[in-house]
Amino acid sequence: MQDAPHIPKDLEAAQALVVELSRAMLDLQESRDGLSRKVTELELSIEKLMQRLYGQKSERVIDDPQQQKLDFGGDEPAGTDEPARDAEAAALEEAQQIVLEYTVRRKLRRKASRNEQLPAHLPRYEVTAPVPESVSHCATHGERVVIGFDTTETLEFERPKLRVRVTKYLKYACPGQPQCGIAQPERIAGLVEGNRFDTSVAVEIATDKYAYHTPLYRQQDQFASSGWCPSRSTLENILQSAEYVVRPLANHYRQQLLTDTVIGCDETRVTLITPRVLPELDDQSERSRRQQEVLKEAIEKGKPSLEARMWAYRGVTLPINVFDFTVARRRYGPDDVLSNFHGTLMADCWSGFQKIEVRSDLRIEFAACWAHARRKIHECLLSHSRQATILLAMMRQLYDIEDRAQDLTAEQRLVLRQVESVPVLNRIRAYLDNAAVAVPRVLPKSDLATAVGYIRNNWDALLVYTTKGSIPIDNNDVEQLMKQVALGRKNWLHIGSPDAGDRAATWMTIISTAVRNDLDVPAYLNDVLKQLLAGSTEYAALRADVWKASHPESVRTYRVEERRNAADRTRLRRAQRRLKAAEDVKPP
């Protein structure tokens, strides 16, 4: 036996050493297990980051041909078998009809000849192509005679031209009667003193910044290419003056939005430069007091900037989008905007939204978004593929039902949801309470446990959409509005002051609503500015959807067609999936 002086000779000491060594081994084992879990978590984090950077952005799940089909049947309540079979048969018949109609339309589009002619309303001018000597002169017979010609049409682009309108205000006087004084037409109201800039200039600046996301310093180059080199402060002053004119219309939009029964809401961050001096406090406004608190804290801490918020509110039945700016993500923003709203608010499950029912004395009902719930489960596909796949499959059933309900009335949609969606939701809830998503199969701090806890905690709010046919299943349409803010944020980078944030919200309210109604934004803005400057207060007639009916020439019909084609492709894909699923479950 080798010499081991560290091993005690007596039995008690040897036993104590064994106990200490056992404890050390257990500590090492526990440490190794902890490091192993840490490595696994880091690997999953890396996978998620790589997926976020380079992976598929869509949450759409492509069916794996090797994936076994999930059978969700057999657990309907007693007495509902016959209605369920009738609904399934109706769904399959509708899917077949969708596939047939889309196939016919696609064949008709292929047969129709494509019109390659340039628009007839564009101005045209004629030029004669240069004729070489070898063409106009024959070596044998001499000069040739023109017997006709062929034509080609080539589209040209010319930089926008600026011009100066000189308006003469004639002066009138009575001959030899100086006591009558001088009479002159009233000066036309302008955006700035002296009417130096037409509304068309303000429209170009506002459209470029808030519709095409072009910052002012790039607009300088665009105007310079047309012969005018304005300073950025000049462009900003024109934009600010025009915003003052259109602000009453934006306020009208906000008031009209509150008459809707369902409003969707979402927000995103924008960088706000910390002001050097606090803005004036309005003692009567809770919003002003909250804003003062945030800005004062930022100034005292010497922060150069802070993370403000731009909020979007979208009417579900009214085609109106409203934006609002706050200096922080605080609940005073939604509370202020929705202070006179009676209806349902569709949003994510941020705590400020969850408690809005209590704060509003049940005046507002909160409905949670299923897209947020689905997204959290989708993020678990890498770590818990089996459980996530099952949950996503059932959620996809919910969306298939909503796809069939698109063309239904609110009452018909409610009946469909009660008959078909509620049983699917019951199955989802049963699976969430199943051992497959509980400890020890799922660790308490894992992504799946967090996602499951999110759905359980907000289950009642997620079910609200099944109580009214007018409530959408998710808030995706409002989330799309956040792209308008994000694109601008990447270009104009920051907001210079709280007042500038409010002005940006005004412009985005009017321009986003015009885009939603498929309008030619410059044509709409120019007419609105001219009418408001002329003293019009008929805001209802200037609302985008009303203005659209009286100006059909300013409607972007190609956007309507693009949206219709995209919706048709989505419905076709889902209809084909329903038919394939029905074929897979047929007995051999």
Phi, psi and omega in degrees: 000134180293152179289127180226079184296340182282350180270122181294156182272326183277155187295316183296316179295322179295320178295319178297321178296320179297319179298315180297318179296322178297318178297318179298320178296318179296320178297318179295320179297316179296319179296319179296318178297320178297317178296322178297317177296321180297318178298317179298316179297319179293321178297319178294321179296319178296317179299317180294319179295318178295322178295320180293324182280315190238353185273185179292129181281328182288150176270006180294133181257122178276130181296134175269125181297340179272352182284128177289145182284143180266129180260111179260008184278173173087357181241022176285154178297158180298140177090357182251006181297314183295311176301323180295318179294321178296318180294321179294318179297319178295323179294318179293321178296319178295320179298317178298321179295319179297315179298318180295313181297317180295320179298318179295314180298322181293321178293321179295322179294325179291324181287328183293133181289138181278132181276111181264003182287144175285152184307135185290336185281350180288140179295148182231148171222155186251141172227153177257129180297141177303137182250115177292158180300325182293339179271316184279348184231131177261133182295335183265316188251358177088214186296133178270158182253139177286125181246359181161190180200155170253155180233150170229149178248126181238124181281131178246151176243131179237134179304143178305141181255137175259144177217157181253123177269120178260111181261123179264125175258101184294144178255136181239144178211155176276125182301127177071010182234074183297337181295341179283343181075192182248133177253142183208145179301151178293139180291140178288135178294137180235174181289321180235168182300133181086359180052047184284338184232129180286162178299332181296329177291314178298322179298318180297317181294312182294317180295317181297322184280318189253348174255321181253000172061041179259117181292166187296326183291333174281327176296331175304316180294321180296315178293324180297326178292344177259004173105003180235129183244082182279157172279162180294325179295326177295315179298319180294321179295319178296316180297319180292320179294320179292324178296323178298326181286320185271355182302319177300325177292319177297321176296324176296319176302317181296319179293320180293324181301323184290349177276350177288157181271337180225130179232134173262147183220142174205166180213161177212162186279151169220146181276127179248126175290127182295125180289152178285329182235139178294138176293163182296136183272132173258107185296339182274354186247122175295323178300315181296320180294316179296320179296319178299319181299314183293314182293322179297318178297319180295320180293317181295325179275355178073027180287129178289334180206165176219163185270099178272185183224141169246123184256145176239133177238126185237124174288135181280318179261331176268129183281064183231134172245133180234134178247149180218143183247135173226155184279354179201167177274081180237155185288348181296336179296299177299323180299322181287311182297320185261024185296334180245020183267135173237109180164208184250133176255120176261123183199180175282181188263038171298145186300328179296331176277323184299324184268005185291335177297317181291315183295332182264009182057044178065014176291330181243132175258133182263129176240126181277158186264125180287337178295324177294317178297316180296321181298319180294324177289322180300326180290351181262006183298327181287318186272327182223070189296320184294307182295318181295321180297318180296314181294319180294326179296319179289324177294326177294328175299319178300318182287329175296321177295317179295327178296321178287340184268001186300317185268008181270161172287167180300321180293316179294322179295321179297317179298316180299317180295319181294324183281319189249320184286320183301315176300322177295318178298323177296322178291322177298315181296320179297321180289325178296333178267005183277159179293342182295336180244026181238169176296138010266357182293329180235122181290147187299329183258013180283167180298320182292320178297322177295316181294317179295318177298323178299315182290318179298315184294333183246026186299315181298319179292329178288339180271352186300325184296340179277357181264344179218135181286346182274349182272127177288163180284335181215180184251025186298324180297325178285323178298329176297329179294335179295337177295327179296324177285317183296319178296318176295320182299325180286343184255305179272359165068310185207171175248133190281336183198163176302322178296322178294326176295319177295321178294320178297320179297322178297311181297318182292327176301310184288316184289318180296322177294322177296318178296319180299327180267014174060040182265155167287104189301312179300319180296318180294311182298319182296317179293320179297313180298316181297317181291321179291321177295330178283358176099009181291138173239016178278070185294329180298323179287337180270356177298140191304315183290331176283316178300325180301320182295329181264359179225065182297336180291344181258016179264130178278086184295333180293331176292322177297317180294318179299317181294321179295317180295319179296319178295322179296319180296320178295315180295322178297314181300318181289324178295317178297324179293320178296319179295318180294321178296322179294322179292324182292331182268357178292141178292146180293000000 
